[in-house]
Amino acid sequence: MQTQGTRTTFERKHARAAAATRDTRSKPGHAPVPNDEAAAGSGAMRLDAEQQSSLKAAFEALAEGSHRAFEDRLWLGFGDHWYPFRQRLADHGYIAIHAEDVPKITSHGMSLLGRLREATQATGAA
C-alpha cells in the first residue's frame, strides 16, 4: 500500500517526462512556438535571429509559389512546433489557408518578409 505523499519510481519518471515535454525552451535544438507568455497579451510574436532567418526563408519560398518548400522550411526552423506556428501566422493574417490546406502569403506577410529581409541584412545573417 502506498502512503500519501510518496511516489513510486514509475510515477517519478512519468512526472519528469511530463515536465520535460511541457517546457522545451531550455533545451538546445528545441525552439518553442515563438510567442512567450509576456508577449501573449499583445499578440506579438517574438523570434530570435535564427527563427527570423528560418521564417524569412520560408516566406521567400511561399512568395515564389512553393507551399511545400514553405512548410519544409518551417519544419526545419521550428521543429515539431512548425504546424502550430503556421496556424499562428494564419491567425495573424500573414498567410491565408486556401483549398486543400494550401497556404498563400498575404500582403501583410509580404510586408513582414520585407522587414525580415531588412533585419537579416542589418545583422549580417543569411
GUROKOL-564420 format. One record per atom (N, C-alpha, C): x, y, z. Coordinates in steps of 0.05 Angstrom, whole numbers, plus 5000, padded with zeros to 4 digits. Atoms other than C-alpha are relative to their C-alpha. Layout:
XYZ ...
REM end
This chain:
501749765000 500050005000 501850255000 498549755003 502550694982 498950215018 501049794983 502251255032 499950264984 500349755013 500151945012 502650165002 497649845000 506052394992 502449854990 497750155012 510551834966 499349924972 500450075028 511451654894 501649754993 498550235010 513451014860 502050104980 498049935020 519351004813 498650074973 501549955025 514450974754 498850285000 501349744998 510751594779 502050234998 497949805001 517251984788 501050034971 499149995028 519651804718 497950134982 502249885016 512851984688 499850305005 500249714994 512752654724 502350154987 497749875013 519852824699 499650014970 500450005029 517952624627 497950204993 502249815006 511553034630 501150295003 498849734997 515453644656 501850064977 498149955022 520653564602 498650064974 501449955024 515453564547 498550275001 501449754998 511954184575 501850244994 498249765004 518054644572 502549914986 497650075016 523054544516 501750254995 498549765006 525555264517 502949995008 497250014991 531855094555 501649794987 498550225012 533754504512 501150094973 498849945026 538654604455 498649864977 501350125023 535554484387 497050005000 502949994998 528454584410 499150295001 501049735000 525055234391 497150005008 502949984992 518555404427 498450144979 501749845018 512655664389 500650295008 499049744993 515056384384 497850205009 501949814988 510156734429 500149945030 499850064972 512256744501 497850135016 502249914984 507556884558 499950315003 499949714997 509857604565 498950154976 501049885024 508057754493 497249924993 502650125007 501557354493 497850215000 502149804998 497257944514 499950194977 499949815022 499658384458 499649864973 500250155025 499257834405 502650014984 497549985014 506457984387 501449734999 498550255003 510757414361 502950075004 497249944994 517757424390 501849784987 498250185013 523157104346 502950075004 497149944998 530557034357 501150014971 498849965027 535457154299 499849754983 500250255015 535556424278 497249954990 502850035008 527956384277 499250204979 500649805020 527557034238 501149914972 498750095025 532356744186 498449774988 501750225009 528156104182 497450094988 502549895010 521756494174 500350154974 499449865025 524856934121 500349804977 499750205020 526956324081 497449864992 502650125004 520056014089 498250194984 501649805014 516556654067 501050044971 499049975027 521156724007 499149774982 501050235016 519256023984 497150034994 502849975004 511956173994 499450234980 500449785019 512556833956 500649914971 499450115027 515556433898 497949794991 502250195007 509355983900 500449725009 499550274991 512255373933 499149965029 501150054973 507855193992 501449775014 498650234987 511554534003 502750085011 497449904990 518354884009 499550185024 500749834977 514955384056 499749835025 500550174977 512654824102 502649855008 497550134994 519354464096 501850185016 498349814986 523055084118 498950075028 501149974973 518255194176 500749775017 499350244984 519454484198 502950005008 497249994994 526954564193 500750225021 499549784981 526755224232 498749975027 501650004976 521455074284 499449725011 500350284991 521654314290 497149925003 502750104996 515353984317 498050225005 501949774995 512354674331 499350134974 500549865025 512054844257 497150034993 502849985008 504654694247 498550205018 501349794984 502155094308 501050284992 499049745009 506755654285 498850094974 501449945025 503855614215 497250105005 502749914993 496955684246 500050285012 499849734988 499256294286 500450204977 499649825023 501656604220 497450064986 502749965013 494756494191 498250175018 501649854981 491356754254 500750305000 499149725000 495557394250 499850134972 500449895027 494057484175 502450014983 497650005017 501057354148 499749804977 500650195021 498656754108 497049955000 502850085002 491856534083 500049714992 500250285006 489955804081 497749964980 502050045021 486355624016 499249704998 500950275004 483254993988 502249795003 498150224995 486554334006 502350075018 498149924980 490254674063 502650124989 497749885013 494955054016 500350295010 499649734991 497855684047 500950194977 499249795019 498756334007 500950245017 499149764986 502656944030 498150234995 501749775003 498457564042 501750254997 498549755001 500358294033 501250065027 499049974973 501258314108 502649835003 497750185000 506057724101 502350114983 497949885016 509858074045 501350235014 498949784984 510658674090 501949895021 498350134980 513458224144 502649894987 497650105015 518157894093 502050234995 498349775004 520858584076 501550085025 498749934975 522158734149 502149795009 498150214994 525458054158 502650024984 497649965017 530058184099 501750235010 498549784989 532058854128 501449935026 498850094974 533258544197 502449824996 497850185005 537657994169 502350144987 497849855012 541558484127 501450175021 498849834979 542658934187 501849845019 498450174982 545258354229 502149844985 498150155015 549258054172 499449714998 500850295001 545357394175 499449934971 500550095027 543956974114 497450094989 
REM end
